[in-house]
Amino acid sequence: MNKQVTFRIWRGDAKGGEFVEYKTEITEGLVVLDVIHKIQATQANDLACRWNCKAGKCGSCSAEVNGIPKLMCMTRMDTLNTDKPITVEPMRAFPSIRDLATDVSWNFRVKQKIKKFKPRAPDAADGTWRMQQQDVDRVQEFRKCIECFLCQDVCHVLRDHHKHEEFIGPRFLVYTAALEMHPLDTENRLPELKQSQGIGFCNITKCCTKVCPEHITITDNAIIPLKERVVDEFYDPFGWLLKKIRPKG
């Protein structure tokens, strides 16, 4: 059954803009991205909107729907109150390009600064490694990330306080955790986490975990263990004593 709904879509660029209302009919089974495409085709041909796979795997169509960071292709219309105007706007944590498209290039620059994977020497005669399955399983969860950057957008440190130069955000704490917890990795990223990457800014509100479309347990499985490692390394007096008694190597 068709129903008329009202969409309030942000139109503008880095210089400014405003919400514009569009009324359109929807049918059963649509997602927000479907409606955006319909409005784009029939009422606003110049509406800028990123998308690619429409299957919740590319992370391109990230936006804020009624103020909540979501993938538009995975937000079903029947989960929204269509009796009221539905607000769609770009992610607030990143600079606006135009309409619903934002400049997320900062994220890729951050990723380049994180120390890369550095494996230990092979421990088998055939030049391969031996690992416990539980160690492998621990980091597999983090590899599900599609880099939609919704966790970055919802993080108040980036969204409200704009600490982009001091904090790498939950996405890259997950990326760092995947490296730090890898059973073969030998690199030490703790000094950077404490200093230039600002892990101390995170106060573990778990908002990033709530918006993750891949259901990665960002806070409990990645950020908190990293915080514990930083505390052990720099703030634990018993740890310092142990290092004196049993130095590395």
Beta strands, then each sheet from edge to edge (+ up, - down):
strand 1: 3-13
strand 2: 16-26
strand 3: 62-65
strand 4: 68-71
strand 5: 86-89
strand 6: 96-98
strand 7: 101-102
sheet 1: 2+ 1- 5- 3+ 4-
sheet 2: 6+ 7-
end
